Amino acid sequence: MNYLVTVLPDRIQAEAAYSALEKAGLPTSQVNILGNGYQSADEFGLIDPDKQASKQSTRLLWWLIPFGFVAGYAFNYLTEIEIFSQVTRFGNEFLAGILGAIAGALGAGLIGRGVGLTVGSGDALAYRNRLNAGKYLIVVTGNEDLTREATRVLRPFEPENIQGYTDYSQNSKLVGKEIGKQKPQE
């Protein structure tokens, strides 16, 4: 599946570009307008970066909490640091393990969400930001010949951005349920 995403500054240009695609014989079922008064990013299926960040954070939690506990316990076992002098040696080691697990959870929350927001959503975040700024997207889906023809028709409108994507996995970062493998087209 190929995607061609074109960013246009206003509704008038988006409608004119859609009409030009229609006149060129492209099937309207494969052409979508996203923006105010048309489909929203969620209706179209554009990946939500918050969901990706939450997934990344949860995935890291499962690894970092046990690792933090083991690392905290082992560090205290090796250094014999007394956190509380009233507690036995094992109690101090166990408490250090708990503190390590808490540090792991904080790391998973901060790093997981940060990476998920910036990297996990691919270009979807940039497109969502443009939609929030009042711009319009025209998304053409189909085979390579169809997206090439759409590119030829849309270039005279001087879009702010025109980007093609080829999705080999059927799970795109741009559109889909999971993080897929996408390669930008030229």
PyMOL commands that set and color helices and strands:
alter all, ss='L'
color gray80, all
select helices_A, chain A and resi 11-23+28-30+41-44+49-79+89-118+124-132+144-157
alter helices_A, ss='H'
color red, helices_A
select strands_A, chain A and resi 2-8+31-34+136-142+161-167+182-185
alter strands_A, ss='S'
color yellow, strands_A
deselect
rebuild
show_as cartoon
